[in-house]
Amino acid sequence: MSSEPSSIVLPDGYADVPAGKIAAVVTYLEMSKPPRRGARRNRAVGLELAAIGSDPERYLALFRRVGEPWLWFSRLVMPEAELRDILASPDVDTLALRRGGEDIGLLELDFRRPDECELAFLGVVPEAIGTGAGRFLVETAAKRAFARPLRRFWVHTCTFDHPSAVDFYRRAGFAPYRRAVEIADDPRLSGLLARSAAPHVPMIER
């Protein structure tokens, strides 16, 4: 399960981030009831969802295609046995968004905590951005989440993600409630992701 930040509070001012590390500001958002939906133009023609099931190869290939531009790396460093357990869990829905027989998006809903659901991952491949596929995914996510009795539905995004990510989630009905700072090894320097990934986040090697 993804965790929310610890209670460590950083002091005001600047703090150095060591070479070889990356640092992002994380925004946590939540909703406590299904969002109201007005009439919208349907842009979801030809989209369908398919369960990925216990298939780590397919999952990771899609995770990379969707997440590499935004430095998604958490599943890439996860031990295979742990990832298989997540994919096999009856309390985790892992779905591929498909169009024309091709996987173009990823949706993962985690119900393993009682009374809540985490929108663990949501994203589309670069060529599907701006096509309505992301909106279809987030609306589908809310419907599937609140089909169960929930106290809250939550998600987190960070400053490495698309610059409109926070606004996207707010328009979908989420409200921000917390921020945190995440520091990690730069996955490009270890070869986990291509060095060309996420050019908006400069690499500092030394």
WOCORWO-V730368 format. One record per helix or strand of 2 or more residues. SS is the DSSP state (alpha for helix, beta for strand). FROM is the first residue (numbers start at 1). TO is the last residue. Records with the same first field share a line. If there is no record, write none. Layout:
# WOCORWO-V730368
SS = FROM-TO  FROM-TO
This chain:
# WOCORWO-V730368
beta = 21-31  47-51  92-99  102-110  116-124  152-158  175-185
alpha = 56-70  80-88  126-128  133-145  165-171
